[in-house]
Amino acid sequence: MGARLERARRALTVGRVAHQSGLRRILAEIGVAGHRDATREGARAFRQGLEELGTTFIKLGQLLSSRPDLLPDVYIEELGGLVDDVPPVPFAEIESVLREDFGEGAFVSLDPEPLATASIAQTHRGLLATGQDVVVKVRRPGIVEQVDLDLAVLRSTVRIASRHSESARRVQLEDLADELEIHLRAELDFVEEAHNAELVRKLVEPFEGLVVPRVIRPYVTERTLVLERIVGVKVAAEHGVEPERAAGLAREFFRAYVFQVVVEGVYHADPHQGNVLLTDDGRLALLDFGLLGRLDEDTRTGLALLLLAVAQNRADDVADLVIALSLTSTRSDQAGFVQDVRRKLPRFHHRPLAAIESGRVLADLQRAAIRRDVRLPTSFALVGKTLAQADSIARLLDPELDPVALIEEQSLEVMTRELEHRLEPNRFAAYAFTQLAPLIGLPRRVAHLVSELEQGTLTLGVHPTGLDELEHNLRSIANRVGAALIVGALLLASSLLVRAHAVEWLGAVGFCLAAVLGLYMIWKIIRTPGEL
């Protein structure tokens, strides 16, 4: 009972903030309920509402900022400025957590002033008993319980929306909720973040211009993480690095992210300006590994080929690869999507370098896909956002960076690595067996089919598809006919009661009820375009 009451209270809070933010206007501007031009005011109210609701909703906003297929540009831009900055936890509570996890003598000193405070954790500078200068990251007390509560409220809302809204199903709201939960659970577990940091450190070893702070073991628990301290400043346009070195660093940074995505299939998924430092020795340090993107083998290969096709301006190949990665149905307009790609892709070639944005290409593909009812995997959105962020950081170092040309330059290296990857003895043997197994069983299946034909026992099953709209229309017709019959019956019964001068008040109630039902039906018919 207590948990239900807490969920109800939180749901009321969320509803209040949504109402104050102008939820109806926001839903119309993003195309979920009605149609209205997107405005900066609506986008700002949406961002401020998410910030007021706290951790879970801030993370939801950050996730939505990677979905240009769901939100207009002005909303994407506004969500890019989400502030995850909260009052610090009292230092005594931080010390208490560290004592419980590491004992009394682990730290010689710990700075009471936090280096940064966020809704999930805050960080302090510390000095270990070994004399090493470190950064200590501590999870905020009570944050796990708050996230659990918020996720329960969101899950209930999404289930209701998906049952009653075609738009909610089309934009895959339940998949979005799943992705949000996966990301939040990962960010709350610092053991997983430590593993992520060590993994990314290994991935970027070939790139001399990049550095990842070392995890200081054994100082790792689910709620605390100790990392090597790296001194640096945020990357800015006035970075002070000589132009030739800056250009080389920008190229290496962007190439490292393309390499992580298309070759390794594992990548640091949050390279925004606050998570990348320019160090004193002229390298780029990557920070914060709570969010790591992971791709299955087939999706990784498809994205590698897709990026190469984009770089080489092969529109038909781009469309085919996107469709191969996506979920399509009988309602998907694949031919229309191909035409959209043919029209959009050439815009990103033979243009001034400053006008080329790799993330914009993938964003345009996402919008074209959802408009044609081609459902891209959620991993596509995160890859697009990651490359867009990496692109923007690289451009601060070198405004003339050409990301499309860089991807094309890497094409030979990517294909060579892909070939080596596939020809590894174990992988090749597993692939060959997977492909040959159906062929080996083919003669037996053909013999079985011929035998059933001879005996007259062959049965065929037909599973109709694409009938959702027909079923919806039939239900709508049945509901309206049923409602009309009820209204007619109420009018007839009420008339008989009044004429018989028996229980006249009940007849009046019947007339009123029939009037209300009739008006409601007329309103529903008027609101349903094309069905009047």
Secondary structure, DSSP 8 states (H G I E B T S, - for coil): -HHHHHHHHHHHHHHHHHHHTTHHHHHHHTTSSS-----HHHHHHHHHHHHHH-HHHHHHHHHHTT-TTTS-HHHHHHHTT---------HHHHHHHHHHHH-SSSEEEE-SS-SEE-SSEEEEEEEETTS-EEEEEEE-TTHHHHHHHHHHHHHHHHHHHHHH-HHHHHTTHHHHHHHHHHHHHHHH-HHHHHHHHHHHHHHTTT-TTEE---EEEEEE-SSEEEEE---EEE--S-----HHHHHHHHHHHHHHHHHIIIIISEEE----GGGEEEETTS-EEE---S-EEE--HHHHHHHHHHHHHHHTT-HHHHHHHHHHHSB--TT--HHHHHHHHHHHGGGGSSS-GGG--HHHHHHHHHHHHHHTT-B--HHHHHHHHHHHHHHHHHHHH-TT--HHHHHHHTHHHHHHHHHHHHTSHHHHHHHHHHHHHHHHTHHHHHHHHHHHHHHT---------S-HHHHHHHHHHHHHHHHHHHHHHHHHHHHHHHHTTSSHHHHHHHHHHHHHHHHHHHHHHHHSTT--
